[in-house]
């Protein structure tokens, strides 16, 4: 298993180096954001399914398996994600400050 992972990492590194040193990236292709894949995605494809690994991802913002992204722009997804992080942070802060002392603390 470890050997297969190593081979996959080497393939990915070779592809990444090739894309960065040749003009293929100027044709509008990027490497699949799935670290176990070496497939190419069209930059214009947006949120699509990789033909190599069958993973859904966005070739522009590099997000993987986010059903919310389908039919939405990268900016809309980024705004939603930052709002979610902020909401969770504030909820944890509120719970920490207002948690009853006789209850088990939140981890």
PDB file as gemmi writes it, atoms N, CA and C in Angstrom:
CRYST1    1.000    1.000    1.000  90.00  90.00  90.00 P 1                      
ATOM      1  N   UNK A   1       0.823  -1.204   0.000  1.00  0.00           N  
ATOM      2  CA  UNK A   1       0.000   0.000   0.000  1.00  0.00           C  
ATOM      3  C   UNK A   1       0.865   1.264   0.000  1.00  0.00           C  
ATOM      4  N   UNK A   2       1.892   1.310   0.855  1.00  0.00           N  
ATOM      5  CA  UNK A   2       2.752   2.485   0.933  1.00  0.00           C  
ATOM      6  C   UNK A   2       3.478   2.739  -0.387  1.00  0.00           C  
ATOM      7  N   UNK A   3       3.845   1.652  -1.061  1.00  0.00           N  
ATOM      8  CA  UNK A   3       4.528   1.796  -2.354  1.00  0.00           C  
ATOM      9  C   UNK A   3       3.602   2.453  -3.379  1.00  0.00           C  
ATOM     10  N   UNK A   4       2.321   2.045  -3.378  1.00  0.00           N  
ATOM     11  CA  UNK A   4       1.357   2.652  -4.299  1.00  0.00           C  
ATOM     12  C   UNK A   4       1.181   4.138  -4.013  1.00  0.00           C  
ATOM     13  N   UNK A   5       1.151   4.481  -2.730  1.00  0.00           N  
ATOM     14  CA  UNK A   5       1.019   5.885  -2.344  1.00  0.00           C  
ATOM     15  C   UNK A   5       2.234   6.664  -2.818  1.00  0.00           C  
ATOM     16  N   UNK A   6       3.413   6.094  -2.638  1.00  0.00           N  
ATOM     17  CA  UNK A   6       4.657   6.738  -3.083  1.00  0.00           C  
ATOM     18  C   UNK A   6       4.649   6.960  -4.595  1.00  0.00           C  
ATOM     19  N   UNK A   7       4.267   5.925  -5.336  1.00  0.00           N  
ATOM     20  CA  UNK A   7       4.219   6.025  -6.800  1.00  0.00           C  
ATOM     21  C   UNK A   7       3.237   7.114  -7.203  1.00  0.00           C  
ATOM     22  N   UNK A   8       2.093   7.168  -6.544  1.00  0.00           N  
ATOM     23  CA  UNK A   8       1.097   8.180  -6.842  1.00  0.00           C  
ATOM     24  C   UNK A   8       1.647   9.581  -6.562  1.00  0.00           C  
ATOM     25  N   UNK A   9       2.385   9.734  -5.458  1.00  0.00           N  
ATOM     26  CA  UNK A   9       2.971  11.032  -5.131  1.00  0.00           C  
ATOM     27  C   UNK A   9       4.020  11.435  -6.163  1.00  0.00           C  
ATOM     28  N   UNK A  10       4.817  10.477  -6.607  1.00  0.00           N  
ATOM     29  CA  UNK A  10       5.831  10.767  -7.624  1.00  0.00           C  
ATOM     30  C   UNK A  10       5.161  11.205  -8.925  1.00  0.00           C  
ATOM     31  N   UNK A  11       4.116  10.480  -9.344  1.00  0.00           N  
ATOM     32  CA  UNK A  11       3.393  10.854 -10.564  1.00  0.00           C  
ATOM     33  C   UNK A  11       2.854  12.273 -10.450  1.00  0.00           C  
ATOM     34  N   UNK A  12       2.281  12.577  -9.291  1.00  0.00           N  
ATOM     35  CA  UNK A  12       1.715  13.903  -9.075  1.00  0.00           C  
ATOM     36  C   UNK A  12       2.807  14.975  -9.143  1.00  0.00           C  
ATOM     37  N   UNK A  13       3.943  14.715  -8.528  1.00  0.00           N  
ATOM     38  CA  UNK A  13       5.045  15.678  -8.559  1.00  0.00           C  
ATOM     39  C   UNK A  13       5.570  15.891  -9.971  1.00  0.00           C  
ATOM     40  N   UNK A  14       5.662  14.799 -10.732  1.00  0.00           N  
ATOM     41  CA  UNK A  14       6.119  14.908 -12.121  1.00  0.00           C  
ATOM     42  C   UNK A  14       5.140  15.739 -12.933  1.00  0.00           C  
ATOM     43  N   UNK A  15       3.839  15.438 -12.799  1.00  0.00           N  
ATOM     44  CA  UNK A  15       2.817  16.207 -13.508  1.00  0.00           C  
ATOM     45  C   UNK A  15       2.876  17.672 -13.117  1.00  0.00           C  
ATOM     46  N   UNK A  16       2.980  17.936 -11.834  1.00  0.00           N  
ATOM     47  CA  UNK A  16       3.008  19.302 -11.338  1.00  0.00           C  
ATOM     48  C   UNK A  16       4.214  20.055 -11.920  1.00  0.00           C  
ATOM     49  N   UNK A  17       5.352  19.411 -11.908  1.00  0.00           N  
ATOM     50  CA  UNK A  17       6.565  20.030 -12.469  1.00  0.00           C  
ATOM     51  C   UNK A  17       6.387  20.264 -13.970  1.00  0.00           C  
ATOM     52  N   UNK A  18       5.839  19.279 -14.668  1.00  0.00           N  
ATOM     53  CA  UNK A  18       5.633  19.396 -16.111  1.00  0.00           C  
ATOM     54  C   UNK A  18       4.712  20.577 -16.430  1.00  0.00           C  
ATOM     55  N   UNK A  19       3.614  20.682 -15.674  1.00  0.00           N  
ATOM     56  CA  UNK A  19       2.661  21.767 -15.920  1.00  0.00           C  
ATOM     57  C   UNK A  19       3.275  23.131 -15.646  1.00  0.00           C  
ATOM     58  N   UNK A  20       4.156  23.194 -14.659  1.00  0.00           N  
ATOM     59  CA  UNK A  20       4.743  24.491 -14.314  1.00  0.00           C  
ATOM     60  C   UNK A  20       5.876  24.896 -15.257  1.00  0.00           C  
ATOM     61  N   UNK A  21       6.441  23.937 -15.992  1.00  0.00           N  
ATOM     62  CA  UNK A  21       7.586  24.263 -16.853  1.00  0.00           C  
ATOM     63  C   UNK A  21       7.260  24.238 -18.343  1.00  0.00           C  
ATOM     64  N   UNK A  22       6.064  23.844 -18.704  1.00  0.00           N  
ATOM     65  CA  UNK A  22       5.710  23.803 -20.119  1.00  0.00           C  
ATOM     66  C   UNK A  22       4.550  24.740 -20.402  1.00  0.00           C  
ATOM     67  N   UNK A  23       4.203  24.825 -21.630  1.00  0.00           N  
ATOM     68  CA  UNK A  23       3.128  25.732 -22.018  1.00  0.00           C  
ATOM     69  C   UNK A  23       1.746  25.088 -21.918  1.00  0.00           C  
ATOM     70  N   UNK A  24       1.663  23.842 -21.426  1.00  0.00           N  
ATOM     71  CA  UNK A  24       0.341  23.203 -21.346  1.00  0.00           C  
ATOM     72  C   UNK A  24      -0.589  23.974 -20.417  1.00  0.00           C  
ATOM     73  N   UNK A  25      -0.026  24.583 -19.366  1.00  0.00           N  
ATOM     74  CA  UNK A  25      -0.881  25.354 -18.468  1.00  0.00           C  
ATOM     75  C   UNK A  25      -1.457  26.578 -19.174  1.00  0.00           C  
ATOM     76  N   UNK A  26      -0.762  27.071 -20.195  1.00  0.00           N  
ATOM     77  CA  UNK A  26      -1.294  28.205 -20.948  1.00  0.00           C  
ATOM     78  C   UNK A  26      -2.484  27.788 -21.807  1.00  0.00           C  
ATOM     79  N   UNK A  27      -2.664  26.493 -22.010  1.00  0.00           N  
ATOM     80  CA  UNK A  27      -3.835  25.998 -22.740  1.00  0.00           C  
ATOM     81  C   UNK A  27      -5.058  25.906 -21.834  1.00  0.00           C  
ATOM     82  N   UNK A  28      -4.887  26.179 -20.548  1.00  0.00           N  
ATOM     83  CA  UNK A  28      -6.022  26.215 -19.641  1.00  0.00           C  
ATOM     84  C   UNK A  28      -6.254  24.932 -18.871  1.00  0.00           C  
ATOM     85  N   UNK A  29      -5.217  24.196 -18.548  1.00  0.00           N  
ATOM     86  CA  UNK A  29      -5.366  22.976 -17.754  1.00  0.00           C  
ATOM     87  C   UNK A  29      -4.646  23.115 -16.421  1.00  0.00           C  
ATOM     88  N   UNK A  30      -5.210  22.489 -15.402  1.00  0.00           N  
ATOM     89  CA  UNK A  30      -4.575  22.426 -14.084  1.00  0.00           C  
ATOM     90  C   UNK A  30      -4.658  20.990 -13.581  1.00  0.00           C  
ATOM     91  N   UNK A  31      -3.811  20.674 -12.636  1.00  0.00           N  
ATOM     92  CA  UNK A  31      -3.806  19.357 -12.029  1.00  0.00           C  
ATOM     93  C   UNK A  31      -4.998  19.218 -11.094  1.00  0.00           C  
ATOM     94  N   UNK A  32      -5.625  18.069 -11.064  1.00  0.00           N  
ATOM     95  CA  UNK A  32      -6.749  17.801 -10.166  1.00  0.00           C  
ATOM     96  C   UNK A  32      -6.315  18.094  -8.723  1.00  0.00           C  
ATOM     97  N   UNK A  33      -7.155  18.774  -7.933  1.00  0.00           N  
ATOM     98  CA  UNK A  33      -6.761  19.106  -6.565  1.00  0.00           C  
ATOM     99  C   UNK A  33      -6.724  17.905  -5.614  1.00  0.00           C  
ATOM    100  N   UNK A  34      -7.255  16.766  -6.034  1.00  0.00           N  
ATOM    101  CA  UNK A  34      -7.186  15.557  -5.224  1.00  0.00           C  
ATOM    102  C   UNK A  34      -5.732  15.093  -5.195  1.00  0.00           C  
ATOM    103  N   UNK A  35      -5.127  15.055  -4.021  1.00  0.00           N  
ATOM    104  CA  UNK A  35      -3.692  14.748  -3.930  1.00  0.00           C  
ATOM    105  C   UNK A  35      -3.340  13.337  -4.368  1.00  0.00           C  
ATOM    106  N   UNK A  36      -4.323  12.458  -4.514  1.00  0.00           N  
ATOM    107  CA  UNK A  36      -4.061  11.090  -4.976  1.00  0.00           C  
ATOM    108  C   UNK A  36      -4.317  10.918  -6.469  1.00  0.00           C  
ATOM    109  N   UNK A  37      -4.496  12.024  -7.176  1.00  0.00           N  
ATOM    110  CA  UNK A  37      -4.843  11.963  -8.595  1.00  0.00           C  
ATOM    111  C   UNK A  37      -3.845  12.784  -9.406  1.00  0.00           C  
ATOM    112  N   UNK A  38      -3.670  12.393 -10.652  1.00  0.00           N  
ATOM    113  CA  UNK A  38      -2.805  13.154 -11.549  1.00  0.00           C  
ATOM    114  C   UNK A  38      -3.545  13.519 -12.831  1.00  0.00           C  
ATOM    115  N   UNK A  39      -4.856  13.615 -12.722  1.00  0.00           N  
ATOM    116  CA  UNK A  39      -5.673  14.005 -13.868  1.00  0.00           C  
ATOM    117  C   UNK A  39      -5.611  15.497 -14.125  1.00  0.00           C  
ATOM    118  N   UNK A  40      -5.964  15.873 -15.339  1.00  0.00           N  
ATOM    119  CA  UNK A  40      -5.983  17.281 -15.720  1.00  0.00           C  
ATOM    120  C   UNK A  40      -7.420  17.784 -15.787  1.00  0.00           C  
ATOM    121  N   UNK A  41      -7.625  19.007 -15.328  1.00  0.00           N  
ATOM    122  CA  UNK A  41      -8.933  19.649 -15.391  1.00  0.00           C  
ATOM    123  C   UNK A  41      -8.817  20.925 -16.209  1.00  0.00           C  
ATOM    124  N   UNK A  42      -9.869  21.241 -16.913  1.00  0.00           N  
ATOM    125  CA  UNK A  42      -9.905  22.505 -17.645  1.00  0.00           C  
ATOM    126  C   UNK A  42     -10.143  23.636 -16.654  1.00  0.00           C  
ATOM    127  N   UNK A  43      -9.374  24.713 -16.779  1.00  0.00           N  
ATOM    128  CA  UNK A  43      -9.555  25.867 -15.898  1.00  0.00           C  
ATOM    129  C   UNK A  43     -10.940  26.476 -16.059  1.00  0.00           C  
ATOM    130  N   UNK A  44     -11.497  26.345 -17.249  1.00  0.00           N  
ATOM    131  CA  UNK A  44     -12.810  26.919 -17.522  1.00  0.00           C  
ATOM    132  C   UNK A  44     -13.947  26.026 -17.052  1.00  0.00           C  
ATOM    133  N   UNK A  45     -13.614  24.836 -16.586  1.00  0.00           N  
ATOM    134  CA  UNK A  45     -14.641  23.870 -16.205  1.00  0.00           C  
ATOM    135  C   UNK A  45     -15.408  24.211 -14.958  1.00  0.00           C  
ATOM    136  N   UNK A  46     -14.806  25.008 -14.063  1.00  0.00           N  
ATOM    137  CA  UNK A  46     -15.474  25.303 -12.807  1.00  0.00           C  
ATOM    138  C   UNK A  46     -15.593  24.042 -11.960  1.00  0.00           C  
ATOM    139  N   UNK A  47     -16.754  23.848 -11.343  1.00  0.00           N  
ATOM    140  CA  UNK A  47     -16.976  22.696 -10.473  1.00  0.00           C  
ATOM    141  C   UNK A  47     -17.391  21.493 -11.324  1.00  0.00           C  
ATOM    142  N   UNK A  48     -16.485  20.562 -11.518  1.00  0.00           N  
ATOM    143  CA  UNK A  48     -16.741  19.409 -12.384  1.00  0.00           C  
ATOM    144  C   UNK A  48     -16.176  18.136 -11.766  1.00  0.00           C  
ATOM    145  N   UNK A  49     -16.444  17.031 -12.441  1.00  0.00           N  
ATOM    146  CA  UNK A  49     -15.971  15.719 -11.998  1.00  0.00           C  
ATOM    147  C   UNK A  49     -14.700  15.360 -12.771  1.00  0.00           C  
ATOM    148  N   UNK A  50     -13.657  14.988 -12.040  1.00  0.00           N  
ATOM    149  CA  UNK A  50     -12.399  14.581 -12.670  1.00  0.00           C  
ATOM    150  C   UNK A  50     -12.609  13.231 -13.355  1.00  0.00           C  
ATOM    151  N   UNK A  51     -12.138  13.108 -14.579  1.00  0.00           N  
ATOM    152  CA  UNK A  51     -12.310  11.857 -15.314  1.00  0.00           C  
ATOM    153  C   UNK A  51     -11.351  10.770 -14.832  1.00  0.00           C  
ATOM    154  N   UNK A  52     -10.312  11.143 -14.108  1.00  0.00           N  
ATOM    155  CA  UNK A  52      -9.354  10.158 -13.598  1.00  0.00           C  
ATOM    156  C   UNK A  52      -9.805   9.541 -12.273  1.00  0.00           C  
ATOM    157  N   UNK A  53     -10.204  10.399 -11.308  1.00  0.00           N  
ATOM    158  CA  UNK A  53     -10.492   9.895  -9.956  1.00  0.00           C  
ATOM    159  C   UNK A  53     -11.961   9.986  -9.566  1.00  0.00           C  
ATOM    160  N   UNK A  54     -12.812  10.531 -10.437  1.00  0.00           N  
ATOM    161  CA  UNK A  54     -14.244  10.694 -10.182  1.00  0.00           C  
ATOM    162  C   UNK A  54     -14.554  11.585  -8.982  1.00  0.00           C  
ATOM    163  N   UNK A  55     -13.616  12.458  -8.613  1.00  0.00           N  
ATOM    164  CA  UNK A  55     -13.829  13.397  -7.521  1.00  0.00           C  
ATOM    165  C   UNK A  55     -14.378  14.689  -8.095  1.00  0.00           C  
ATOM    166  N   UNK A  56     -15.401  15.238  -7.437  1.00  0.00           N  
ATOM    167  CA  UNK A  56     -15.912  16.538  -7.843  1.00  0.00           C  
ATOM    168  C   UNK A  56     -15.040  17.613  -7.220  1.00  0.00           C  
ATOM    169  N   UNK A  57     -14.615  18.562  -8.034  1.00  0.00           N  
ATOM    170  CA  UNK A  57     -13.773  19.647  -7.532  1.00  0.00           C  
ATOM    171  C   UNK A  57     -13.890  20.849  -8.454  1.00  0.00           C  
ATOM    172  N   UNK A  58     -13.382  21.970  -7.970  1.00  0.00           N  
ATOM    173  CA  UNK A  58     -13.373  23.192  -8.764  1.00  0.00           C  
ATOM    174  C   UNK A  58     -11.954  23.448  -9.242  1.00  0.00           C  
ATOM    175  N   UNK A  59     -11.801  23.611 -10.531  1.00  0.00           N  
ATOM    176  CA  UNK A  59     -10.474  23.840 -11.095  1.00  0.00           C  
ATOM    177  C   UNK A  59      -9.973  25.247 -10.802  1.00  0.00           C  
ATOM    178  N   UNK A  60     -10.847  26.132 -10.385  1.00  0.00           N  
ATOM    179  CA  UNK A  60     -10.430  27.513 -10.135  1.00  0.00           C  
ATOM    180  C   UNK A  60     -10.097  27.764  -8.664  1.00  0.00           C  
ATOM    181  N   UNK A  61     -10.964  27.359  -7.730  1.00  0.00           N  
ATOM    182  CA  UNK A  61     -10.678  27.618  -6.314  1.00  0.00           C  
ATOM    183  C   UNK A  61     -10.130  26.370  -5.609  1.00  0.00           C  
ATOM    184  N   UNK A  62     -10.089  25.230  -6.313  1.00  0.00           N  
ATOM    185  CA  UNK A  62      -9.450  23.997  -5.845  1.00  0.00           C  
ATOM    186  C   UNK A  62     -10.201  23.296  -4.711  1.00  0.00           C  
ATOM    187  N   UNK A  63     -11.469  23.641  -4.489  1.00  0.00           N  
ATOM    188  CA  UNK A  63     -12.250  23.001  -3.431  1.00  0.00           C  
ATOM    189  C   UNK A  63     -12.686  21.617  -3.911  1.00  0.00           C  
ATOM    190  N   UNK A  64     -12.742  20.652  -2.985  1.00  0.00           N  
ATOM    191  CA  UNK A  64     -13.071  19.274  -3.339  1.00  0.00           C  
ATOM    192  C   UNK A  64     -14.362  18.845  -2.634  1.00  0.00           C  
ATOM    193  N   UNK A  65     -15.216  18.137  -3.363  1.00  0.00           N  
ATOM    194  CA  UNK A  65     -16.446  17.550  -2.834  1.00  0.00           C  
ATOM    195  C   UNK A  65     -17.290  18.517  -2.019  1.00  0.00           C  
ATOM    196  N   UNK A  66     -17.669  19.611  -2.625  1.00  0.00           N  
ATOM    197  CA  UNK A  66     -18.516  20.612  -1.982  1.00  0.00           C  
ATOM    198  C   UNK A  66     -19.768  20.767  -2.833  1.00  0.00           C  
ATOM    199  N   UNK A  67     -20.808  20.026  -2.488  1.00  0.00           N  
ATOM    200  CA  UNK A  67     -22.039  20.085  -3.285  1.00  0.00           C  
ATOM    201  C   UNK A  67     -22.622  21.494  -3.336  1.00  0.00           C  
ATOM    202  N   UNK A  68     -22.344  22.298  -2.330  1.00  0.00           N  
ATOM    203  CA  UNK A  68     -22.828  23.674  -2.317  1.00  0.00           C  
ATOM    204  C   UNK A  68     -22.268  24.477  -3.498  1.00  0.00           C  
ATOM    205  N   UNK A  69     -21.091  24.101  -3.984  1.00  0.00           N  
ATOM    206  CA  UNK A  69     -20.431  24.843  -5.065  1.00  0.00           C  
ATOM    207  C   UNK A  69     -21.153  24.674  -6.406  1.00  0.00           C  
ATOM    208  N   UNK A  70     -21.817  23.563  -6.588  1.00  0.00           N  
ATOM    209  CA  UNK A  70     -22.466  23.285  -7.877  1.00  0.00           C  
ATOM    210  C   UNK A  70     -23.483  24.380  -8.202  1.00  0.00           C  
ATOM    211  N   UNK A  71     -23.247  25.067  -9.314  1.00  0.00           N  
ATOM    212  CA  UNK A  71     -24.145  26.130  -9.752  1.00  0.00           C  
ATOM    213  C   UNK A  71     -23.872  27.478  -9.101  1.00  0.00           C  
ATOM    214  N   UNK A  72     -22.818  27.560  -8.276  1.00  0.00           N  
ATOM    215  CA  UNK A  72     -22.473  28.818  -7.619  1.00  0.00           C  
ATOM    216  C   UNK A  72     -21.042  29.219  -7.971  1.00  0.00           C  
ATOM    217  N   UNK A  73     -20.767  30.493  -7.831  1.00  0.00           N  
ATOM    218  CA  UNK A  73     -19.426  30.979  -8.110  1.00  0.00           C  
ATOM    219  C   UNK A  73     -18.496  30.667  -6.939  1.00  0.00           C  
ATOM    220  N   UNK A  74     -17.198  30.735  -7.196  1.00  0.00           N  
ATOM    221  CA  UNK A  74     -16.201  30.519  -6.141  1.00  0.00           C  
ATOM    222  C   UNK A  74     -16.357  31.562  -5.042  1.00  0.00           C  
ATOM    223  N   UNK A  75     -16.679  32.782  -5.425  1.00  0.00           N  
ATOM    224  CA  UNK A  75     -16.849  33.858  -4.445  1.00  0.00           C  
ATOM    225  C   UNK A  75     -18.023  33.569  -3.509  1.00  0.00           C  
ATOM    226  N   UNK A  76     -19.132  33.053  -4.053  1.00  0.00           N  
ATOM    227  CA  UNK A  76     -20.286  32.709  -3.209  1.00  0.00           C  
ATOM    228  C   UNK A  76     -19.927  31.617  -2.206  1.00  0.00           C  
ATOM    229  N   UNK A  77     -19.149  30.635  -2.653  1.00  0.00           N  
ATOM    230  CA  UNK A  77     -18.730  29.547  -1.768  1.00  0.00           C  
ATOM    231  C   UNK A  77     -17.800  30.081  -0.685  1.00  0.00           C  
ATOM    232  N   UNK A  78     -16.875  30.952  -1.079  1.00  0.00           N  
ATOM    233  CA  UNK A  78     -15.926  31.530  -0.115  1.00  0.00           C  
ATOM    234  C   UNK A  78     -16.665  32.336   0.951  1.00  0.00           C  
ATOM    235  N   UNK A  79     -17.661  33.119   0.538  1.00  0.00           N  
ATOM    236  CA  UNK A  79     -18.439  33.918   1.491  1.00  0.00           C  
ATOM    237  C   UNK A  79     -19.181  33.025   2.469  1.00  0.00           C  
ATOM    238  N   UNK A  80     -19.768  31.956   1.952  1.00  0.00           N  
ATOM    239  CA  UNK A  80     -20.502  31.027   2.820  1.00  0.00           C  
ATOM    240  C   UNK A  80     -19.557  30.363   3.814  1.00  0.00           C  
ATOM    241  N   UNK A  81     -18.398  29.911   3.333  1.00  0.00           N  
ATOM    242  CA  UNK A  81     -17.450  29.238   4.207  1.00  0.00           C  
ATOM    243  C   UNK A  81     -16.923  30.175   5.288  1.00  0.00           C  
ATOM    244  N   UNK A  82     -16.628  31.430   4.937  1.00  0.00           N  
ATOM    245  CA  UNK A  82     -16.125  32.362   5.945  1.00  0.00           C  
ATOM    246  C   UNK A  82     -17.222  32.697   6.952  1.00  0.00           C  
ATOM    247  N   UNK A  83     -18.472  32.788   6.503  1.00  0.00           N  
ATOM    248  CA  UNK A  83     -19.588  33.025   7.412  1.00  0.00           C  
ATOM    249  C   UNK A  83     -19.742  31.852   8.374  1.00  0.00           C  
ATOM    250  N   UNK A  84     -19.640  30.619   7.866  1.00  0.00           N  
ATOM    251  CA  UNK A  84     -19.777  29.429   8.708  1.00  0.00           C  
ATOM    252  C   UNK A  84     -18.692  29.372   9.773  1.00  0.00           C  
ATOM    253  N   UNK A  85     -17.457  29.668   9.388  1.00  0.00           N  
ATOM    254  CA  UNK A  85     -16.342  29.660  10.339  1.00  0.00           C  
ATOM    255  C   UNK A  85     -16.565  30.720  11.413  1.00  0.00           C  
ATOM    256  N   UNK A  86     -16.987  31.907  10.991  1.00  0.00           N  
ATOM    257  CA  UNK A  86     -17.249  32.986  11.945  1.00  0.00           C  
ATOM    258  C   UNK A  86     -18.382  32.616  12.897  1.00  0.00           C  
ATOM    259  N   UNK A  87     -19.434  32.015  12.371  1.00  0.00           N  
ATOM    260  CA  UNK A  87     -20.572  31.612  13.187  1.00  0.00           C  
ATOM    261  C   UNK A  87     -20.161  30.573  14.228  1.00  0.00           C  
ATOM    262  N   UNK A  88     -19.396  29.581  13.814  1.00  0.00           N  
ATOM    263  CA  UNK A  88     -18.939  28.536  14.742  1.00  0.00           C  
ATOM    264  C   UNK A  88     -18.033  29.133  15.810  1.00  0.00           C  
ATOM    265  N   UNK A  89     -17.139  30.022  15.425  1.00  0.00           N  
ATOM    266  CA  UNK A  89     -16.229  30.668  16.374  1.00  0.00           C  
ATOM    267  C   UNK A  89     -17.006  31.456  17.421  1.00  0.00           C  
ATOM    268  N   UNK A  90     -17.993  32.229  16.971  1.00  0.00           N  
ATOM    269  CA  UNK A  90     -18.793  33.023  17.905  1.00  0.00           C  
ATOM    270  C   UNK A  90     -19.655  32.136  18.804  1.00  0.00           C  
ATOM    271  N   UNK A  91     -20.164  31.043  18.272  1.00  0.00           N  
ATOM    272  CA  UNK A  91     -20.966  30.119  19.078  1.00  0.00           C  
ATOM    273  C   UNK A  91     -20.108  29.474  20.172  1.00  0.00           C  
ATOM    274  N   UNK A  92     -18.893  29.085  19.820  1.00  0.00           N  
ATOM    275  CA  UNK A  92     -17.980  28.502  20.817  1.00  0.00           C  
ATOM    276  C   UNK A  92     -17.623  29.529  21.885  1.00  0.00           C  
ATOM    277  N   UNK A  93     -17.379  30.762  21.464  1.00  0.00           N  
ATOM    278  CA  UNK A  93     -17.044  31.828  22.411  1.00  0.00           C  
ATOM    279  C   UNK A  93     -18.208  32.069  23.366  1.00  0.00           C  
ATOM    280  N   UNK A  94     -19.416  32.150  22.819  1.00  0.00           N  
ATOM    281  CA  UNK A  94     -20.593  32.365  23.653  1.00  0.00           C  
ATOM    282  C   UNK A  94     -20.777  31.216  24.638  1.00  0.00           C  
ATOM    283  N   UNK A  95     -20.641  29.981  24.147  1.00  0.00           N  
ATOM    284  CA  UNK A  95     -20.817  28.824  25.011  1.00  0.00           C  
ATOM    285  C   UNK A  95     -19.762  28.803  26.116  1.00  0.00           C  
ATOM    286  N   UNK A  96     -18.529  29.166  25.796  1.00  0.00           N  
ATOM    287  CA  UNK A  96     -17.458  29.197  26.793  1.00  0.00           C  
ATOM    288  C   UNK A  96     -17.743  30.235  27.869  1.00  0.00           C  
ATOM    289  N   UNK A  97     -18.225  31.390  27.444  1.00  0.00           N  
ATOM    290  CA  UNK A  97     -18.486  32.480  28.388  1.00  0.00           C  
ATOM    291  C   UNK A  97     -19.756  32.274  29.207  1.00  0.00           C  
ATOM    292  N   UNK A  98     -20.720  31.529  28.672  1.00  0.00           N  
ATOM    293  CA  UNK A  98     -22.023  31.406  29.327  1.00  0.00           C  
ATOM    294  C   UNK A  98     -22.353  30.002  29.824  1.00  0.00           C  
ATOM    295  N   UNK A  99     -21.392  29.105  29.767  1.00  0.00           N  
ATOM    296  CA  UNK A  99     -21.644  27.713  30.148  1.00  0.00           C  
ATOM    297  C   UNK A  99     -21.842  27.614  31.655  1.00  0.00           C  
ATOM    298  N   UNK A 100     -22.895  26.923  32.091  1.00  0.00           N  
ATOM    299  CA  UNK A 100     -23.133  26.775  33.535  1.00  0.00           C  
ATOM    300  C   UNK A 100     -21.967  26.021  34.209  1.00  0.00           C  
ATOM    301  N   UNK A 101     -21.506  26.508  35.360  1.00  0.00           N  
ATOM    302  CA  UNK A 101     -20.339  25.906  36.008  1.00  0.00           C  
ATOM    303  C   UNK A 101     -20.573  24.467  36.471  1.00  0.00           C  
ATOM    304  N   UNK A 102     -21.819  24.091  36.684  1.00  0.00           N  
ATOM    305  CA  UNK A 102     -22.091  22.739  37.167  1.00  0.00           C  
ATOM    306  C   UNK A 102     -22.200  21.698  36.045  1.00  0.00           C  
ATOM    307  N   UNK A 103     -22.077  22.123  34.797  1.00  0.00           N  
ATOM    308  CA  UNK A 103     -22.142  21.198  33.654  1.00  0.00           C  
ATOM    309  C   UNK A 103     -20.745  20.882  33.140  1.00  0.00           C  
ATOM    310  N   UNK A 104     -20.605  19.735  32.480  1.00  0.00           N  
ATOM    311  CA  UNK A 104     -19.340  19.337  31.887  1.00  0.00           C  
ATOM    312  C   UNK A 104     -18.980  20.334  30.793  1.00  0.00           C  
ATOM    313  N   UNK A 105     -17.739  20.831  30.777  1.00  0.00           N  
ATOM    314  CA  UNK A 105     -17.367  21.823  29.767  1.00  0.00           C  
ATOM    315  C   UNK A 105     -17.352  21.253  28.348  1.00  0.00           C  
ATOM    316  N   UNK A 106     -17.506  22.144  27.388  1.00  0.00           N  
ATOM    317  CA  UNK A 106     -17.451  21.777  25.969  1.00  0.00           C  
ATOM    318  C   UNK A 106     -16.002  21.539  25.575  1.00  0.00           C  
ATOM    319  N   UNK A 107     -15.774  20.534  24.780  1.00  0.00           N  
ATOM    320  CA  UNK A 107     -14.409  20.246  24.293  1.00  0.00           C  
ATOM    321  C   UNK A 107     -14.218  20.816  22.923  1.00  0.00           C  
TER     322      UNK A 107                                                      
END                                                                             
